[in-house]
Amino acid sequence: MTTSEVIADLVIHGGTIVSPDAEYQASVAIKDGMILAIGKRQAMPQASDYLDATGLHILPGAIDVHVHFRDPGYPQKEDFASGTAAAAFGGVTTVFDMPNTLPAISDAKSLREKHEIASTKAHVDYGLYAVLGEESLTNIGELIDGGIIGFKCYMGNTFGRIPSPTTGAMLELFEIVAPTGKRISLHAETNSIMERREARLRRMGRTDPLAHLAARPAVVAVEAVERAATLAEWTGARIHILHISSTAELRPLADAKDRGVDITGETCPQYLLLSADDYEAKRGVIRVNPPVREAENNDPIWQALVDGTIDMIATDHAPHSIEEKTREDIWTVDCGFPGVETQMPLMLTEIARRGASLSDYVRWSAESPAKRWGLFPRKGALMVGSDADIAIVDTNLTWTIDDALTQSTARISPWHGMEATALPIHTIVRGKFAMKDRKLQEDARGWGRSVHDIQVMPPAEVRNSDQTMEAVTSARRSATT
């Protein structure tokens, strides 16, 4: 083969492609980071490299819209290099990183500095969130100009203690963001309820793991989802409900969708696979916000994922050290645990157990997040012209999760010792191997890039613009001049 005959950079033969609608055997040709062709083996162009994927499934790389890589501020917990390495090992090709770093991402300077960090370390593509709160209210425009995937609003306390905005501030923030079309992701727990209950439990001397669950009953999420949906309906803002943990949240989520609110929701493996029954054995390791709840929530959340009430799967990957997760007093245990590396194996195992399909998983993990964040079909699809973001997976491999062998800096999670029946073998990001044959490709460090510049959101549908804070105060100023 001569140089003049080489058309593709890589051709993958022998695998089974999985789309949201079908599974079929075909070859894939990649050129300049994008999918050049999909079809029969004999129809593929000559290439400079080939990969035999016989017996493996070829999936669009997962898009995890909810990770915490702790960089800057807490790199000892995780940085962009280790976090995106974990993503690559988990078949995840794009991550959206949360803004509760140090400093929090609330202005152009902090955003610019975080972009510099991510661009030099990332093995996979990424989007960056900015804080939506009273401290960033006047910075919305500069944050969008600086390159963000969306905003994160903390209605309840979590790691970093970012202040929760009042409902009045939330309304004004939604009014400002609505015309931009950006989606607002919400930690939907009502802070005042949780803090009141936690203070009472502390005074009683409760320090056991289940005290954390007692402080955050499902009503804190239900009230917050209903309130956020009302504000979004009034303003036309797009919102996304993070980490849905309870059956009770499904009603206000479905009701808002029925009313035409542009609202989406995610859940995480912990709310499908774990329950309050696990607190005794796993103790502080299981502590996360919102909490893992009673077992009767698992099946309805799964069904909501199947029927589309919940739109996608994410992880809330939130690493901490072993010492920070094994303290005896639950109130001193840091909330969260790793998940970006284990989500795909765990979910594919659960799909096999419950009789769902690989196509369902592709819809939840790739297509839906790409569509809801304006990245489809560049991301979240295996189509000619799409970015070559690919997870090549062995769906018939039984193995046991071992925290000590994960890529994350954190070496402690509730997944340790669990058996899985699927494992990503290769991960390709824009045509380049980030992980190959279960080995990290060091030349992929710094290959990841921000996806904000390819994001195309639908036109905004603003409501009640004549009654916004800006509108009524401008009218007042005009009347007095």
WOFEN-V306613 format. One line per field, one symbol per residue. ss: DSSP state (H for helix, E for strand, L for the rest). A space follows every 50 residues. Layout:
ss = ???
This chain:
ss = LLHHHLLELEEEELLEEELLLLEEELEEEEELLEEEEEELHHHLLLELLE EELLLLEEEELEEEEEEELLLLLLLLLLLHHHHHHHHHHLLEEEEEELLL LLLLLLLHHHHHHHHHHHHHHLLLEEEEEEELLHHHHHHHHHHHHHLLLE EEEELLLLLLLLLLLLHHHHHHHHHHHHLLLLEEEEELLLHHHHHHHHHH HHHHLLLLHHHHHHHLLLHHHHHHHHHHHHHHHHHLLEEEELLLLLLHHH HHHHHHHHLLLLEEEEEEHHHHHLLHHHHHHHHHHHLLLLLLLLLHHHHH HHHHHHHLLLLEEELLEELLLHHHHLLLLHHHLLLLLLLLLLHHHHHHHH HHHHLLLHHHHHHHHHHHHHHHLLLLLLLLLLLLLLELLEEEEELLLLEE LLHHHLLLLLLLLLLLLLEELLEEEEEEELLEEEEELLEELHHHLLLLLE LHHHLLLLLLLLLLHHHLHHHHHHHHHHHLL
